[in-house]
Amino acid sequence: MAKKWQNAIMAIRQLFNYLFNYLFNYLFNYFAQVNLRQLKRILLPFAGFIITLSLILFANHHTAPPAQSQVTVASINKSFLPIAIDPGGVSRLSISIFNSSASPLTGNSITDVFPAGMTVADPLNIGNSCGGTVTAVVGGNSMALNGGTVPPASGGVDGSCTISVDVTSTIQGNSINNIPINALTNDQVQRNATQANATLQVRTMTLICPVFSSTSQIFPTPRPRGVESATFRLLL
């Protein structure tokens, strides 16, 4: 709709330019044949019209066109499977890159830095359907893709590829893994316009210890013959 209005305004400006040039040439040729006093008498009634026409033709003539919001065709998503582990357990971290355009996205690079306490699990287990190179080391706190390619969309479904690695954590509670906006780079300068978040829950482990009281009975009642008492010492 905005483009139609711009075309209409452009056509009106071209019409006014034509009328202005025609009127200017006509008046110039006419005034060339009259003296100054006659010129003033003739121009005075047209002064307002000439000023108005000039404002229409030249107002905002050099104004830049309105900025167009950039729409990116790239997006990212991430997940953990399983989403909850015991301390020291293993979960699969996956990062998927999506492409909604009809052309592939090439030279994709992205780095995911893990939250505190999360590291790459041993043994190293990397997955990659993006091509390029995936970098991760056992005990490290990040995974990176360099030079990957995301296929184009097809049949109304976005093209996608995924990188993944096994991770572990010993810090109990929720570990939130975040990839910020514009973390993705590629040859087509298509960044991720939204951040990607995933949460790994590390279960809280409760240590249960036996409790002895002064009324605890180790032996049944009555005591076995020949057993008068027993003493236990708990070493901590």
N, C-alpha and C positions, 0 to 999 in steps of 0.2 A: 504494500500500500504506500509506504514512504517513497519508494522508487517511482511510482506512478505520479505522485505529487511533484517530485523533483523534475520529471520529464515535462509535466504541464507547465511548471514555472519557467523552465528553460525555453519552451515554445513561446510563452508570452513575452519573455525578454527578447527573443529573436524578432518577434513581431514589432515590439516597440522600437528596437534598433532600426528596423527597416523604415518605420514611419518617421522616426527621428531624422534619419539620413535623408529621406525624401523631403521632409519639411525643411530641413536645413538647406539643402541644395536649392529648393524652390525659393525660400526667403532670401538666400544669398544672391541668387540671380535677379530677384525682384528688387532688393534693396540697392543693388549695384546701379540701378537706374534712377534712384530718388536721392534727394539731398538729406542732410542730417536732420533738419526740422521735421520733415515728413517721416523719417525713420523713427524718431522718438514717438510721434503721434500714432504710428502704426504698431510699434512694439509694446507700448504700455498696456493695452488690454490683454496681451498674450503673456505678460510677465509671470503671472501666477501659474498658468498652464505649463510654461517652459520649466519653471522651478520644480513643479510637481513631477513632470516627466523625467527630469534629471535625477530626482531622488529615487524614482522607481527603477530607473535603468542602472544606477550605479550604487545604490545602497546595498551593503552586504555582498558586493560583487566579488570581493576577494576573501570572503569568509570560507574557511576550510569546511569540507563536508563533515557531517556528524560522524563521530567515531563509531566504528562497528565493533560490537563485543566479540571477542575471539572465542570461537567454539572449538574445543579440543576433541579429537577423535580417540584419544588414549585415556585409559583408566586402569586402576590396579585394585587388586583384592588380596587379602591374606587370611590364613586360617591355621588352626592347630587341630590335629587329630591323633589321639583323643584330646579333648579340651581340658581334662583333669588327670593329674598323675600324682603318685606318691613322691616324696622327696627322693631325688636320684633316679626317678623313672624317665622314660623316653616318650616324646611326642613328635609327630611329623609336622614341621613348619612348611607351608606352601605359599608361594607368592605367584599370583596369576596376573598377566598383563593382557588387556583387551584392546582391540582395534575395530572401530565402527566404520572405517573408511573402505573404499573399494580398492585401495592400494596397500601394499605391505608397509609396515613400519620397520625401518632398518637401523642398525647401529644402536640398539637399545642398551642403556646402561642404568643400573640402579643398585644402591647399597642399602642393606637393612642392618641396622645396629641394634642388637638385642638389649633388653632391659637388664638391670643389675641381677647377677646370679644365674642368668641363662647362658649356656654355652653349647657349642656343637658337641654332640654325643659321640662316644667311642663305641663301636667302630664308625668311621666316616661313611655316610650313606647319602650321596647327592643324587638328585633327580633333575633332568633338564630336557625340556622339549622346545626351548627357544633357540638352540644353537649358541654360537659364541662360546664364552668361557664363564663357568661358575666357580667362584673362589670361596672356599670355607676350609678351616683347619680344626682338627679335634682340640677342644678346649678354648677355641676362639669365641669371640662374642659378636660375630657378624657373618653375613653372607652377601656376595656381590655377583652381579651379572654384568658382563662386558661384551658388546658386539652382537647381541641377540636380535632375532628377526621375528616380528609378530605378523602372521598371515592376515590377508584382508578379510572383511566380512563377506559372507556368502549365504544366500537364501534367507536374508533377514536376520542372520545370527552373526554376532560379532566374532571376528577372528581372535584367537587367544593362544597363549603358550604359558607354561608353568615351570618354575624352578622350585626345588624343595630340598630339605635337609632334616636329619634327625637332631633334636635338641634335648637338653636335660636341664634341670634346675633343682637346687637344694633349698632355696629360700621359700618358706611356706607362705601361702597367701596367693593373691592374684598378681600375675606378671603381665602388664599391658605392653604389647609390642606395637610400636607406631612407626609408620612411614609418612613423612610430611608431604605437604603439597609441593609440586615441582621437583620431587626427588627423581623422577624418571626423565631421562634425556635420550634423544635419538636424532637421526639425520634430518627428519622432517620437522623438528622443533615442536613436537607434540608432547606437552607435559601432562602429568596427572593433576587435574583441577581440584581434586578432593583427596584428603589423607586416607590412609588405610590403617585400620586398627584390628587387633586380635588379642584375646586374653587367654592366657594359660593359667589354670588353677592348680596350684601345688597344695595338696591336701595337708591339713594340720595333723600331725601325729601326736597322740597322747600316750605317755609312758605310765603304765599301770604297775604299781609295786604292792606286794603283800604288806599288810599292816598287822603287827602283833600287839596285843594288849596284855595287861597283867592278869586278865581273867581268861585268857586263851588256854584251852586244855589240849595238850599234845597227845596225852594218853587217854584212853577211854576210862570211864568210871564204872566199876572200881578199877584201880591200877592192877596191872599184872603182878602176880606174886613175886617178891624179891625186888620190886622197883619202888623206891620210896619217892624219888624226885628226879627232875632232869633240869639241867642248866644249859641255855643256848646263848651264844655270843654272836651278835651281828656285826661284821666288820664292814665299814664304809670306806 
